[in-house]
Amino acid sequence: MKFYKMHGIGNDYIYFDCMKGEIENPAQLSVRLSDRRFGIGGDGVILLCASDKADCRMRMFNADGSEGKMCGNGIRCVGKLARDLGYVKGNTCTVETLSGIKKLEYFFGRGGKVESVKADMGQAVLEGCKIPSLIGGDRVVGYPLEVGGKTYNVTLVSMGNPHCVVFADPDKTDVEGLGRLFENHKVFPERVNTEFVKKVGKNELKMRVWERGSGETYACGTGACAVAVASVLNGYCDKGAEITVHLLGGDLKIVYTDETVYMTGGAELVFTGDIEL
């Protein structure tokens, strides 16, 4: 079967065109193919599927085989793939996900190929129980949480999947060691993605991310959205302004409003190939 290796600012997945037929056991396939020595290599597997509710549907599997409800960098690449393969015409696209239907807007480069994508990610969820977490309240902002014998002030945001934002210098943080502790903390029944972030300029942030099921990745689109929301809630950035989030793989532009969160960033095809399933 043909596959497409794509990335959104370094957050790389293995994509399959399943518009005309599903793949059996994609969770197991993701574990096998994501291995960077014995497989193709990637942060997981994403399927482009048919939908009766939108232009297409996205299914996303982490490197450990767990299925994710949303992937910000992944949905931009799904949109690009659907457009480049001719399943979508025009400048916009709708994608069905486990977190609802998301609308994308295309920006084109040379040859009329999609170069970057703006995604309407929907409203940020802030209620503690809906993250989900065992911490209550309408908002969990600057909440003192003990992790590994130390207390961290955390802000919780869901952008279709759970995020725990910690304002700590990402360059001076043991992202792997601390990330694992946050991911498996008892207050997060479905585990959690953790972002370590600092302000580096006006409406400008730098972050590193530990993703549940994948470990540290070069980028996380929903994580960048969560970080922008958390920075506004904590008074570091301005609501409604374009917030630049610097990640290991590049930059994302985020705008947080009362109605939604917009995310704009690149979507690139690296190479194609064939794999025996």
Backbone as CSV, one residue per row, in Angstrom:
resi,resn,N_x,N_y,N_z,CA_x,CA_y,CA_z,C_x,C_y,C_z
1,MET,0.841,-1.193,0.000,0.000,0.000,0.000,0.879,1.246,0.000
2,LYS,0.438,2.261,-0.718,1.199,3.503,-0.784,1.032,4.291,0.508
3,PHE,2.131,4.902,0.973,2.072,5.784,2.129,2.688,7.129,1.781
4,TYR,2.350,8.114,2.585,2.856,9.473,2.415,3.502,9.894,3.733
5,LYS,4.779,10.180,3.696,5.462,10.687,4.889,5.356,12.211,4.846
6,MET,4.687,12.783,5.853,4.436,14.222,5.887,4.776,14.775,7.265
7,HIS,5.008,16.071,7.313,5.239,16.688,8.619,4.679,18.106,8.650
8,GLY,4.275,18.497,9.848,3.904,19.879,10.137,4.921,20.410,11.112
9,ILE,5.839,21.217,10.666,6.989,21.756,11.404,7.673,20.688,12.278
10,GLY,7.962,19.554,11.638,8.741,18.519,12.303,7.926,17.454,13.005
11,ASN,6.627,17.671,13.186,5.739,16.666,13.785,5.338,15.714,12.656
12,ASP,6.076,14.592,12.530,5.963,13.755,11.342,5.110,12.514,11.590
13,TYR,4.256,12.228,10.607,3.394,11.049,10.655,3.439,10.333,9.315
14,ILE,2.997,9.090,9.346,2.880,8.264,8.150,1.406,8.254,7.762
15,TYR,1.100,8.740,6.579,-0.291,8.934,6.150,-0.678,7.882,5.118
16,PHE,-1.921,7.414,5.242,-2.475,6.470,4.276,-3.785,7.019,3.725
17,ASP,-3.964,6.863,2.423,-5.199,7.255,1.758,-6.200,6.105,1.900
18,CYS,-7.175,6.293,2.785,-8.195,5.266,3.040,-9.575,5.753,2.599
19,MET,-9.616,6.662,1.636,-10.894,7.197,1.184,-11.772,6.116,0.541
20,LYS,-11.137,5.059,0.038,-11.909,4.018,-0.645,-11.838,2.672,0.071
21,GLY,-11.297,2.670,1.282,-11.216,1.417,2.021,-10.405,1.575,3.291
22,GLU,-10.835,0.930,4.375,-10.169,1.050,5.663,-8.990,0.089,5.773
23,ILE,-8.063,0.395,6.676,-6.937,-0.476,7.013,-7.304,-1.258,8.273
24,GLU,-7.053,-2.555,8.267,-7.311,-3.365,9.447,-6.236,-3.113,10.505
25,ASN,-6.675,-2.970,11.740,-5.789,-2.805,12.900,-4.746,-1.703,12.720
26,PRO,-5.180,-0.472,12.515,-4.220,0.624,12.342,-3.395,0.907,13.600
27,ALA,-3.928,0.545,14.785,-3.179,0.760,16.022,-1.890,-0.063,16.022
28,GLN,-2.008,-1.339,15.680,-0.829,-2.199,15.618,0.115,-1.743,14.508
29,LEU,-0.460,-1.288,13.400,0.346,-0.800,12.284,1.171,0.411,12.703
30,SER,0.566,1.280,13.511,1.265,2.475,13.964,2.474,2.122,14.818
31,VAL,2.309,1.151,15.703,3.430,0.725,16.543,4.570,0.202,15.681
32,ARG,4.243,-0.603,14.677,5.269,-1.224,13.829,5.969,-0.209,12.933
33,LEU,5.194,0.663,12.294,5.776,1.566,11.298,6.431,2.797,11.900
34,SER,6.035,3.183,13.110,6.579,4.406,13.711,8.017,4.234,14.183
35,ASP,8.440,3.005,14.394,9.804,2.752,14.847,10.802,3.326,13.837
36,ARG,11.731,4.139,14.336,12.639,4.857,13.428,13.838,4.024,12.997
37,ARG,13.986,2.817,13.531,15.053,1.921,13.081,14.509,0.735,12.301
38,PHE,13.379,0.201,12.752,12.851,-1.011,12.141,11.569,-0.766,11.338
39,GLY,11.126,0.499,11.276,9.952,0.851,10.492,10.250,2.006,9.565
40,ILE,9.213,2.723,9.190,9.387,3.922,8.361,9.912,5.063,9.217
41,GLY,9.378,5.175,10.429,9.763,6.236,11.348,8.768,7.372,11.346
42,GLY,8.260,7.718,12.521,7.307,8.820,12.633,6.744,8.906,14.033
43,ASP,5.967,9.947,14.268,5.304,10.107,15.560,4.016,9.302,15.634
44,GLY,3.654,8.633,14.538,2.448,7.821,14.515,1.942,7.649,13.098
45,VAL,0.711,7.160,12.991,0.057,6.921,11.703,-1.246,7.694,11.650
46,ILE,-1.530,8.315,10.511,-2.775,9.061,10.322,-3.449,8.570,9.051
47,LEU,-4.759,8.335,9.145,-5.536,7.842,8.025,-6.438,8.945,7.473
48,LEU,-6.421,9.128,6.162,-7.347,10.009,5.457,-8.523,9.143,5.017
49,CYS,-9.698,9.370,5.620,-10.855,8.499,5.399,-12.036,9.275,4.832
50,ALA,-12.976,8.538,4.274,-14.200,9.148,3.764,-15.105,9.540,4.929
51,SER,-15.971,10.533,4.691,-16.898,11.017,5.709,-18.228,11.378,5.066
52,ASP,-19.307,11.123,5.789,-20.625,11.564,5.310,-21.053,12.858,5.982
53,LYS,-20.126,13.458,6.765,-20.420,14.693,7.481,-19.530,15.851,7.034
54,ALA,-18.398,15.539,6.416,-17.425,16.562,6.025,-16.738,16.123,4.738
55,ASP,-15.797,16.930,4.258,-15.069,16.580,3.037,-14.254,15.305,3.220
56,CYS,-13.748,15.092,4.430,-12.969,13.890,4.723,-12.945,13.683,6.236
57,ARG,-12.355,12.577,6.659,-12.281,12.245,8.078,-10.845,11.861,8.415
58,MET,-10.411,12.226,9.600,-9.062,11.916,10.052,-9.105,10.949,11.221
59,ARG,-8.276,9.895,11.140,-8.026,9.029,12.289,-6.540,9.094,12.588
60,MET,-6.202,9.281,13.849,-4.810,9.496,14.230,-4.413,8.512,15.328
61,PHE,-3.252,7.853,15.139,-2.752,6.886,16.100,-1.340,7.264,16.517
62,ASN,-1.118,7.297,17.836,0.205,7.607,18.364,1.162,6.444,18.127
63,ALA,2.435,6.678,18.416,3.451,5.655,18.194,3.250,4.424,19.074
64,ASP,2.524,4.582,20.191,2.265,3.426,21.061,0.958,2.715,20.698
65,GLY,0.299,3.155,19.630,-0.927,2.525,19.168,-2.203,3.134,19.689
66,SER,-2.117,4.031,20.666,-3.322,4.669,21.201,-3.889,5.650,20.184
67,GLU,-5.214,5.725,20.098,-5.859,6.620,19.143,-6.096,7.982,19.780
68,GLY,-5.709,9.031,19.082,-5.899,10.386,19.567,-7.140,11.025,18.969
69,LYS,-7.746,11.926,19.715,-8.953,12.588,19.244,-8.650,13.740,18.298
70,MET,-7.454,14.307,18.430,-7.117,15.479,17.621,-5.605,15.568,17.483
71,CYS,-5.155,16.125,16.369,-3.738,16.392,16.140,-3.655,17.636,15.270
72,GLY,-3.179,18.724,15.835,-3.168,20.002,15.126,-2.275,20.004,13.904
73,ASN,-1.055,19.490,14.032,-0.162,19.429,12.876,-0.646,18.379,11.886
74,GLY,-1.233,17.305,12.415,-1.740,16.251,11.561,-2.913,16.683,10.708
75,ILE,-3.815,17.472,11.275,-5.010,17.867,10.522,-4.642,18.799,9.369
76,ARG,-3.586,19.598,9.541,-3.142,20.445,8.433,-2.619,19.576,7.290
77,CYS,-1.870,18.518,7.635,-1.346,17.633,6.600,-2.450,16.811,5.950
78,VAL,-3.460,16.411,6.731,-4.612,15.711,6.166,-5.303,16.601,5.141
79,GLY,-5.473,17.866,5.505,-6.091,18.812,4.575,-5.286,18.968,3.301
80,LYS,-3.969,19.059,3.436,-3.102,19.175,2.254,-3.205,17.925,1.389
81,LEU,-3.160,16.751,2.022,-3.209,15.505,1.271,-4.525,15.375,0.507
82,ALA,-5.625,15.716,1.177,-6.935,15.643,0.524,-7.001,16.583,-0.677
83,ARG,-6.411,17.759,-0.558,-6.420,18.738,-1.657,-5.485,18.304,-2.777
84,ASP,-4.279,17.859,-2.432,-3.304,17.470,-3.445,-3.733,16.226,-4.217
85,LEU,-4.493,15.343,-3.564,-4.960,14.123,-4.231,-6.258,14.339,-5.003
86,GLY,-6.812,15.553,-4.919,-7.991,15.883,-5.704,-9.323,15.560,-5.064
87,TYR,-9.310,15.173,-3.788,-10.572,14.883,-3.105,-11.309,16.163,-2.702
88,VAL,-10.575,17.255,-2.619,-11.131,18.547,-2.221,-10.760,19.580,-3.269
89,LYS,-11.701,20.432,-3.610,-11.452,21.544,-4.526,-11.578,22.864,-3.759
90,GLY,-11.055,23.911,-4.322,-11.237,25.224,-3.721,-10.226,25.537,-2.639
91,ASN,-10.553,26.543,-1.833,-9.606,27.079,-0.852,-9.882,26.642,0.585
92,THR,-10.931,25.868,0.784,-11.278,25.448,2.134,-11.600,23.953,2.157
93,CYS,-11.604,23.411,3.361,-11.865,21.984,3.537,-12.433,21.767,4.933
94,THR,-13.327,20.788,5.073,-13.815,20.401,6.393,-13.353,18.983,6.679
95,VAL,-12.920,18.763,7.930,-12.374,17.474,8.333,-13.111,16.979,9.574
96,GLU,-13.670,15.787,9.482,-14.314,15.172,10.637,-13.251,14.514,11.518
97,THR,-13.303,14.791,12.822,-12.386,14.181,13.787,-13.185,13.695,14.985
98,LEU,-12.536,12.997,15.894,-13.194,12.572,17.127,-13.495,13.760,18.039
99,SER,-12.939,14.911,17.720,-13.208,16.144,18.473,-14.132,17.082,17.715
100,GLY,-14.832,16.553,16.711,-15.762,17.374,15.954,-15.227,17.704,14.569
101,ILE,-15.998,18.495,13.840,-15.620,18.884,12.478,-14.835,20.195,12.518
102,LYS,-13.677,20.197,11.885,-12.810,21.372,11.857,-12.738,21.916,10.434
103,LYS,-12.699,23.252,10.328,-12.618,23.902,9.024,-11.194,24.397,8.775
104,LEU,-10.696,24.122,7.572,-9.351,24.526,7.177,-9.399,25.511,6.020
105,GLU,-8.421,26.405,6.002,-8.242,27.337,4.886,-6.848,27.141,4.319
106,TYR,-6.751,27.023,2.986,-5.477,26.730,2.329,-4.751,28.000,1.901
107,PHE,-3.416,27.929,1.929,-2.546,28.927,1.334,-1.593,28.170,0.403
108,PHE,-1.467,28.656,-0.832,-0.778,27.899,-1.871,0.599,28.478,-2.196
109,GLY,1.484,27.576,-2.655,2.817,27.962,-3.072,3.014,27.685,-4.542
110,ARG,4.250,27.429,-4.934,4.572,27.160,-6.334,3.850,25.914,-6.838
111,GLY,3.368,25.998,-8.064,2.694,24.863,-8.671,1.295,24.628,-8.155
112,GLY,0.790,25.571,-7.365,-0.565,25.432,-6.844,-0.711,24.416,-5.735
113,LYS,0.418,23.948,-5.173,0.373,23.001,-4.072,0.147,23.723,-2.749
114,VAL,-0.563,23.061,-1.848,-0.815,23.640,-0.526,0.507,23.770,0.223
115,GLU,0.782,24.961,0.730,2.037,25.235,1.428,1.821,25.394,2.931
116,SER,0.727,26.046,3.296,0.391,26.195,4.711,-1.127,26.180,4.858
117,VAL,-1.556,25.963,6.095,-2.982,25.785,6.362,-3.359,26.519,7.642
118,LYS,-4.512,27.178,7.597,-5.080,27.797,8.791,-6.242,26.936,9.251
119,ALA,-6.204,26.526,10.505,-7.231,25.643,11.045,-8.024,26.344,12.138
120,ASP,-9.346,26.264,12.030,-10.229,26.723,13.098,-10.375,25.558,14.066
121,MET,-9.710,25.647,15.218,-9.627,24.525,16.152,-10.781,24.479,17.151
122,GLY,-11.674,25.464,17.080,-12.818,25.465,17.989,-12.468,26.086,19.335
123,GLN,-13.442,26.106,20.223,-13.258,26.721,21.535,-12.323,25.902,22.415
124,ALA,-11.553,26.609,23.222,-10.721,25.950,24.221,-11.593,25.519,25.395
125,VAL,-11.409,24.301,25.852,-12.133,23.792,27.015,-11.269,24.019,28.245
126,LEU,-11.845,24.657,29.256,-11.073,25.051,30.435,-11.528,24.381,31.729
127,GLU,-12.743,23.825,31.752,-13.246,23.194,32.974,-12.391,21.988,33.334
128,GLY,-12.007,21.928,34.595,-11.105,20.890,35.053,-11.554,19.477,34.748
129,CYS,-12.829,19.180,34.979,-13.316,17.815,34.797,-13.411,17.429,33.330
130,LYS,-13.476,18.435,32.434,-13.614,18.155,31.011,-12.274,18.019,30.291
131,ILE,-11.166,18.223,31.024,-9.847,18.150,30.377,-9.571,16.769,29.774
132,PRO,-9.750,15.623,30.450,-10.292,15.461,31.798,-9.193,15.423,32.869
133,SER,-9.589,15.868,34.080,-8.709,15.775,35.236,-9.577,15.591,36.476
134,LEU,-8.931,15.258,37.560,-9.636,15.124,38.829,-9.647,16.450,39.586
135,ILE,-9.149,17.492,38.942,-9.157,18.837,39.525,-10.432,19.525,39.074
136,GLY,-11.210,20.030,39.999,-12.476,20.678,39.659,-12.309,22.148,39.322
137,GLY,-13.429,22.819,39.091,-13.416,24.253,38.819,-13.687,24.585,37.374
138,ASP,-14.215,25.818,37.149,-14.484,26.287,35.793,-13.202,26.520,35.012
139,ARG,-12.140,26.903,35.736,-10.835,27.100,35.119,-9.761,26.588,36.055
140,VAL,-8.756,25.950,35.494,-7.615,25.501,36.289,-6.407,26.309,35.810
141,VAL,-6.174,27.435,36.450,-5.125,28.374,36.040,-4.164,28.589,37.196
142,GLY,-2.882,28.287,36.982,-1.887,28.462,38.034,-2.122,27.553,39.226
143,TYR,-2.638,26.367,38.967,-2.969,25.431,40.044,-1.697,24.740,40.544
144,PRO,-1.458,24.718,41.871,-0.257,24.069,42.397,-0.409,22.544,42.379
145,LEU,0.432,21.884,41.592,0.378,20.440,41.457,1.744,19.857,41.804
146,GLU,1.745,18.889,42.724,3.003,18.258,43.122,3.342,17.126,42.156
147,VAL,4.516,17.222,41.578,4.992,16.222,40.627,6.451,15.916,40.932
148,GLY,6.740,14.669,41.202,8.117,14.274,41.481,8.708,14.966,42.686
149,GLY,7.890,15.243,43.701,8.372,15.868,44.925,8.518,17.370,44.861
150,LYS,8.105,17.998,43.745,8.179,19.447,43.592,6.833,19.980,43.137
151,THR,6.494,21.193,43.553,5.206,21.786,43.188,5.360,22.701,41.977
152,TYR,4.491,22.477,40.984,4.473,23.293,39.767,3.103,23.940,39.623
153,ASN,3.093,25.196,39.199,1.829,25.872,38.917,1.425,25.541,37.482
154,VAL,0.296,24.859,37.324,-0.104,24.355,36.014,-1.418,24.989,35.571
155,THR,-1.575,25.093,34.264,-2.818,25.553,33.653,-3.284,24.463,32.700
156,LEU,-4.554,24.062,32.831,-5.086,22.959,32.037,-5.983,23.477,30.922
157,VAL,-5.785,22.943,29.730,-6.563,23.334,28.552,-6.793,22.082,27.708
158,SER,-8.008,21.913,27.206,-8.259,20.858,26.226,-8.559,21.504,24.879
159,MET,-7.845,21.026,23.859,-8.108,21.438,22.484,-8.531,20.215,21.672
160,GLY,-9.360,19.375,22.309,-9.731,18.103,21.711,-8.959,16.966,22.345
161,ASN,-7.832,17.282,22.957,-7.098,16.360,23.802,-6.495,17.151,24.963
162,PRO,-6.123,16.483,26.055,-5.750,17.194,27.292,-4.332,17.750,27.279
163,HIS,-4.193,18.975,27.779,-2.879,19.609,27.871,-2.677,20.213,29.252
164,CYS,-1.470,20.043,29.751,-1.052,20.636,31.017,0.114,21.566,30.708
165,VAL,-0.093,22.857,30.899,0.906,23.862,30.537,1.661,24.301,31.785
166,VAL,2.990,24.223,31.707,3.861,24.582,32.826,4.778,25.710,32.363
167,PHE,4.734,26.840,33.060,5.608,27.956,32.694,6.960,27.757,33.382
168,ALA,7.848,27.109,32.627,9.213,26.814,33.075,10.105,26.833,31.851
169,ASP,11.334,27.291,32.009,12.264,27.403,30.888,12.445,26.040,30.227
170,PRO,12.005,25.874,28.988,12.100,24.554,28.353,13.530,24.094,28.126
171,ASP,14.472,25.038,28.024,15.867,24.681,27.800,16.555,24.200,29.073
172,LYS,15.927,24.445,30.217,16.509,24.039,31.500,15.653,22.982,32.192
173,THR,14.784,22.348,31.432,13.858,21.365,31.990,14.180,19.974,31.450
174,ASP,14.125,18.989,32.332,14.251,17.593,31.926,12.912,17.172,31.325
175,VAL,12.736,17.446,30.031,11.443,17.241,29.386,11.024,15.776,29.443
176,GLU,11.954,14.870,29.197,11.588,13.446,29.207,11.234,12.965,30.605
177,GLY,12.119,13.227,31.563,11.879,12.747,32.919,10.630,13.347,33.538
178,LEU,10.505,14.672,33.433,9.352,15.345,34.017,8.090,15.091,33.197
179,GLY,8.268,15.020,31.883,7.121,14.766,31.008,6.446,13.449,31.317
180,ARG,7.227,12.415,31.562,6.660,11.101,31.897,5.861,11.166,33.196
181,LEU,6.382,11.904,34.176,5.693,12.020,35.463,4.360,12.745,35.311
182,PHE,4.350,13.816,34.529,3.096,14.533,34.276,2.120,13.643,33.503
183,GLU,2.633,12.993,32.453,1.769,12.176,31.602,0.987,11.150,32.412
184,ASN,1.645,10.528,33.378,1.039,9.433,34.134,0.599,9.837,35.536
185,HIS,0.467,11.145,35.782,0.039,11.616,37.105,-1.393,11.155,37.382
186,LYS,-1.656,10.836,38.630,-2.950,10.268,39.019,-4.131,11.202,38.780
187,VAL,-3.887,12.511,38.650,-5.013,13.439,38.452,-5.483,13.468,37.005
188,PHE,-4.763,12.769,36.114,-5.144,12.743,34.693,-5.560,11.324,34.302
189,PRO,-6.848,11.029,34.347,-7.323,9.661,34.099,-7.045,9.145,32.695
190,GLU,-6.877,10.038,31.722,-6.583,9.621,30.351,-5.170,10.032,29.933
191,ARG,-4.313,10.241,30.949,-2.955,10.773,30.742,-3.043,12.202,30.182
192,VAL,-1.902,12.825,29.967,-1.930,14.224,29.541,-0.694,14.563,28.727
193,ASN,-0.854,15.523,27.808,0.273,16.122,27.088,0.776,17.291,27.935
194,THR,2.087,17.453,28.011,2.640,18.505,28.871,3.535,19.434,28.069
195,GLU,3.289,20.739,28.225,4.092,21.756,27.540,4.884,22.558,28.565
196,PHE,6.163,22.740,28.309,7.031,23.580,29.128,7.329,24.827,28.313
197,VAL,7.004,25.990,28.848,6.988,27.198,28.022,7.514,28.406,28.781
198,LYS,8.130,29.335,28.040,8.513,30.623,28.606,8.213,31.719,27.592
199,LYS,7.967,32.922,28.096,7.746,34.078,27.244,9.092,34.620,26.791
200,VAL,9.237,34.873,25.475,10.510,35.371,24.948,10.351,36.721,24.265
201,GLY,9.143,37.239,24.205,8.890,38.539,23.592,7.416,38.864,23.685
202,LYS,7.024,40.030,23.210,5.622,40.404,23.233,4.833,39.454,22.332
203,ASN,3.876,38.762,22.930,3.070,37.773,22.209,3.951,36.769,21.473
204,GLU,5.001,36.337,22.150,5.965,35.400,21.577,6.406,34.419,22.658
205,LEU,6.293,33.123,22.351,6.554,32.076,23.336,7.493,31.022,22.762
206,LYS,8.202,30.336,23.654,9.030,29.203,23.268,8.599,28.008,24.090
207,MET,8.416,26.854,23.422,7.931,25.686,24.153,8.579,24.401,23.666
208,ARG,8.579,23.413,24.555,8.862,22.025,24.210,7.714,21.190,24.758
209,VAL,7.475,20.062,24.132,6.281,19.300,24.480,6.596,17.826,24.664
210,TRP,5.962,17.249,25.679,5.981,15.802,25.896,4.571,15.299,25.615
211,GLU,4.418,14.499,24.550,3.095,14.035,24.150,2.826,12.629,24.692
212,ARG,1.651,12.471,25.248,1.277,11.145,25.747,1.271,10.160,24.570
213,GLY,1.917,9.039,24.782,1.930,8.009,23.751,3.017,8.155,22.714
214,SER,3.684,9.324,22.654,4.714,9.539,21.633,6.030,10.042,22.203
215,GLY,6.009,10.617,23.401,7.214,11.210,23.969,7.430,12.624,23.470
216,GLU,8.671,13.114,23.560,8.929,14.470,23.079,8.892,14.483,21.560
217,THR,8.157,15.436,21.015,8.068,15.608,19.570,8.585,16.996,19.195
218,TYR,8.847,17.176,17.902,9.363,18.460,17.432,8.304,19.551,17.458
219,ALA,7.056,19.145,17.457,5.983,20.135,17.452,4.675,19.473,17.861
220,CYS,3.765,20.281,18.358,2.424,19.807,18.699,1.469,20.969,18.458
221,GLY,0.581,20.803,17.473,-0.316,21.903,17.108,-1.313,22.234,18.194
222,THR,-1.981,21.209,18.735,-2.942,21.488,19.813,-2.207,21.981,21.054
223,GLY,-0.956,21.508,21.237,-0.164,21.987,22.365,0.169,23.466,22.238
224,ALA,0.503,23.899,21.019,0.782,25.316,20.790,-0.473,26.154,21.045
225,CYS,-1.628,25.623,20.643,-2.894,26.318,20.921,-3.123,26.432,22.428
226,ALA,-2.898,25.317,23.131,-3.089,25.305,24.583,-2.151,26.282,25.280
227,VAL,-0.908,26.345,24.804,0.081,27.255,25.380,-0.340,28.712,25.164
228,ALA,-0.839,29.024,23.970,-1.301,30.389,23.700,-2.470,30.760,24.611
229,VAL,-3.417,29.840,24.760,-4.562,30.087,25.644,-4.093,30.290,27.077
230,ALA,-3.216,29.407,27.544,-2.715,29.503,28.915,-1.945,30.793,29.143
231,SER,-1.200,31.251,28.135,-0.425,32.490,28.276,-1.339,33.700,28.409
232,VAL,-2.476,33.663,27.709,-3.459,34.744,27.851,-4.093,34.701,29.238
233,LEU,-4.485,33.516,29.677,-5.133,33.373,30.981,-4.210,33.775,32.132
234,ASN,-2.899,33.604,31.928,-1.936,33.960,32.970,-1.365,35.366,32.805
235,GLY,-1.870,36.104,31.793,-1.476,37.499,31.625,-0.178,37.731,30.878
236,TYR,0.345,36.700,30.185,1.607,36.854,29.463,1.422,37.374,28.039
237,CYS,0.262,37.086,27.438,-0.001,37.493,26.057,-1.393,38.098,25.954
238,ASP,-1.692,38.708,24.813,-2.952,39.429,24.621,-3.966,38.577,23.869
239,LYS,-5.188,38.546,24.374,-6.257,37.841,23.670,-6.570,38.559,22.368
240,GLY,-6.771,37.789,21.301,-7.078,38.363,19.997,-5.873,38.706,19.166
241,ALA,-4.692,38.713,19.795,-3.460,39.027,19.061,-2.887,37.757,18.443
242,GLU,-2.078,37.915,17.406,-1.379,36.772,16.825,-0.189,36.428,17.720
243,ILE,-0.196,35.240,18.257,0.849,34.785,19.169,1.750,33.809,18.418
244,THR,3.040,34.104,18.388,4.003,33.226,17.738,4.544,32.239,18.761
245,VAL,4.413,30.952,18.449,4.913,29.904,19.339,6.080,29.204,18.638
246,HIS,7.262,29.308,19.255,8.462,28.676,18.699,8.574,27.254,19.258
247,LEU,8.637,26.263,18.372,8.820,24.878,18.750,10.119,24.358,18.153
248,LEU,10.531,23.172,18.524,11.786,22.629,18.009,11.783,22.546,16.488
249,GLY,10.596,22.273,15.892,10.521,22.093,14.448,10.178,23.342,13.658
250,GLY,9.878,24.446,14.340,9.498,25.665,13.632,8.468,26.456,14.415
251,ASP,7.776,27.370,13.734,6.854,28.292,14.385,5.412,28.043,13.973
252,LEU,4.509,28.271,14.908,3.081,28.280,14.629,2.523,29.639,15.052
253,LYS,1.524,30.105,14.318,0.852,31.366,14.634,-0.531,31.030,15.207
254,ILE,-0.792,31.506,16.411,-2.033,31.191,17.113,-2.783,32.475,17.458
255,VAL,-4.097,32.455,17.255,-4.960,33.560,17.677,-6.068,32.978,18.552
256,TYR,-6.151,33.454,19.786,-7.143,32.975,20.746,-8.217,34.039,20.934
257,THR,-9.459,33.673,20.631,-10.584,34.582,20.817,-11.609,33.931,21.745
258,ASP,-12.669,34.666,22.067,-13.721,34.097,22.909,-14.454,32.964,22.205
259,GLU,-14.478,32.999,20.875,-15.250,32.026,20.105,-14.450,30.798,19.685
260,THR,-13.138,30.978,19.411,-12.374,29.866,18.853,-10.878,30.112,19.014
261,VAL,-10.098,29.155,18.517,-8.642,29.283,18.457,-8.214,28.972,17.024
262,TYR,-7.502,29.908,16.390,-7.001,29.701,15.038,-5.526,29.329,15.094
263,MET,-5.147,28.375,14.273,-3.757,27.924,14.192,-3.318,27.911,12.735
264,THR,-2.185,28.549,12.440,-1.660,28.591,11.076,-0.231,28.079,11.064
265,GLY,0.047,27.176,10.115,1.391,26.638,10.016,1.570,25.825,8.752
266,GLY,2.786,25.381,8.521,3.122,24.654,7.315,2.620,23.220,7.319
267,ALA,2.532,22.648,6.118,2.188,21.243,5.920,3.000,20.761,4.729
268,GLU,3.876,19.784,4.947,4.818,19.396,3.892,4.822,17.894,3.640
269,LEU,4.886,17.528,2.375,5.110,16.154,1.961,6.611,15.917,1.882
270,VAL,7.093,14.911,2.596,8.522,14.601,2.595,8.860,13.605,1.487
271,PHE,8.154,12.473,1.483,8.343,11.485,0.416,7.174,10.512,0.418
272,THR,7.059,9.739,-0.643,6.049,8.683,-0.730,6.757,7.354,-0.892
273,GLY,6.050,6.276,-0.620,6.636,4.947,-0.769,5.566,3.886,-0.705
274,ASP,5.986,2.657,-0.785,5.057,1.528,-0.702,5.497,0.612,0.436
275,ILE,4.531,0.131,1.197,4.818,-0.737,2.336,3.917,-1.976,2.217
276,GLU,4.470,-3.128,2.551,3.692,-4.359,2.536,2.981,-4.506,3.870
277,LEU,1.644,-4.449,3.863,0.883,-4.532,5.099,0.554,-5.972,5.465
